[in-house]
Amino acid sequence: MTTSILIQSFTKPELLAIKERFSKDPKNTRFGICSNYIHFNRSLTNRILRELMVECCKDLGIYSGSVGFPIKSPYEHESHDNIYYTNIKWSKRYKYGKWRWALLNKMREEIDKAIEAK
């Protein structure tokens, strides 16, 4: 994937602030990537980062088709929105949690690419 054109619209200081926020482990493992990393005060920032999240999900082959619950369920018996509310959201022992970590790492890589391009 080429870095999102919209993420490239951020200034280098904005990208560095986003990188700082994304560099930490999730503060609250009851919540996903949006609540832990994306919900900034600016709605444009939120929209661009959500778009990046969807692009990264698609690249990783884990997109559910829903922006609200972007990581698909790896289990046939569980829908992508239902599995979100389980306690395995960030668990590295289960495929769903591993996919969430892979998505976060992919987003971090794309943010780094955008910084390098500045």
C-alpha positions as CSV (number, residue, x, y, z in Angstrom):
1,M,0.0,0.0,0.0
2,T,1.1,3.5,-0.6
3,T,0.7,5.8,2.3
4,S,-2.8,7.4,2.4
5,I,-2.9,10.6,0.4
6,L,-5.0,12.1,3.2
7,I,-2.5,11.3,5.9
8,Q,0.2,13.0,3.8
9,S,-1.8,16.2,4.2
10,F,-0.7,16.5,7.9
11,T,2.2,18.7,8.7
12,K,5.4,17.0,10.1
13,P,4.6,18.3,13.6
14,E,1.1,16.9,13.4
15,L,2.4,13.5,12.2
16,L,5.0,13.5,15.0
17,A,2.2,14.1,17.5
18,I,0.1,11.3,16.0
19,K,3.2,9.0,16.1
20,E,3.7,9.8,19.8
21,R,0.1,8.8,20.5
22,F,0.3,5.6,18.5
23,S,3.7,4.6,20.0
24,K,2.1,3.5,23.3
25,D,0.2,0.3,24.1
26,P,-3.5,0.8,24.5
27,K,-4.6,2.6,27.7
28,N,-7.8,0.6,28.0
29,T,-8.0,-2.9,26.5
30,R,-11.8,-2.8,26.8
31,F,-11.7,-0.5,23.8
32,G,-10.3,-0.8,20.3
33,I,-8.0,1.3,18.2
34,C,-10.5,4.2,17.7
35,S,-11.0,4.9,21.4
36,N,-7.4,4.3,22.3
37,Y,-5.7,6.1,19.4
38,I,-7.9,7.9,16.9
39,H,-10.3,10.0,18.8
40,F,-8.5,13.3,18.8
41,N,-10.3,16.6,19.2
42,R,-10.3,17.4,15.5
43,S,-12.9,15.7,13.4
44,L,-10.8,15.9,10.3
45,T,-7.9,14.1,12.1
46,N,-10.4,11.4,13.2
47,R,-11.7,10.9,9.6
48,I,-8.3,10.7,8.1
49,L,-7.0,8.2,10.7
50,R,-10.2,6.1,10.3
51,E,-9.6,6.0,6.6
52,L,-6.0,4.9,7.2
53,M,-7.3,2.2,9.5
54,V,-9.7,0.9,6.9
55,E,-6.9,0.9,4.2
56,C,-4.6,-1.0,6.5
57,C,-7.3,-3.5,7.3
58,K,-7.8,-4.1,3.6
59,D,-4.1,-4.5,3.0
60,L,-3.9,-7.1,5.8
61,G,-7.0,-8.9,4.5
62,I,-8.9,-8.4,7.8
63,Y,-11.4,-5.8,6.8
64,S,-15.0,-6.6,7.9
65,G,-16.7,-4.1,5.6
66,S,-17.7,-2.0,8.6
67,V,-15.9,1.2,9.7
68,G,-17.5,0.8,13.1
69,F,-16.0,-2.7,13.6
70,P,-13.3,-2.9,11.0
71,I,-11.6,-6.1,12.0
72,K,-13.5,-9.1,10.7
73,S,-14.1,-12.0,13.0
74,P,-11.8,-15.0,12.3
75,Y,-14.5,-17.3,13.7
76,E,-17.4,-18.4,11.6
77,H,-19.8,-18.5,14.5
78,E,-19.1,-14.9,15.7
79,S,-19.9,-11.7,13.9
80,H,-17.4,-8.9,13.6
81,D,-19.4,-6.6,15.9
82,N,-20.1,-9.3,18.5
83,I,-16.5,-10.4,18.8
84,Y,-15.4,-6.8,19.4
85,Y,-17.2,-7.0,22.8
86,T,-15.3,-10.0,24.0
87,N,-12.3,-9.9,26.3
88,I,-9.9,-11.1,23.6
89,K,-9.8,-7.8,21.8
90,W,-6.1,-7.2,22.5
91,S,-5.1,-10.8,23.5
92,K,-2.0,-12.0,21.6
93,R,-3.1,-15.5,22.3
94,Y,-6.1,-15.4,19.9
95,K,-6.3,-14.6,16.2
96,Y,-8.6,-11.7,16.7
97,G,-6.3,-10.0,19.1
98,K,-3.3,-10.8,16.9
99,W,-5.1,-9.1,14.0
100,R,-5.7,-6.0,16.1
101,W,-2.0,-5.8,17.0
102,A,-1.1,-6.3,13.3
103,L,-3.4,-3.5,12.3
104,L,-1.9,-1.2,14.9
105,N,1.6,-2.0,13.8
106,K,0.6,-1.5,10.1
107,M,-0.9,1.9,11.0
108,R,2.3,2.8,12.8
109,E,4.4,1.9,9.7
110,E,2.2,4.0,7.5
111,I,2.5,7.0,9.9
112,D,6.3,6.5,9.8
113,K,6.3,6.5,6.0
114,A,4.3,9.7,6.0
115,I,6.8,11.3,8.4
116,E,9.8,10.1,6.2
117,A,8.1,11.6,3.1
118,K,8.1,15.1,4.7
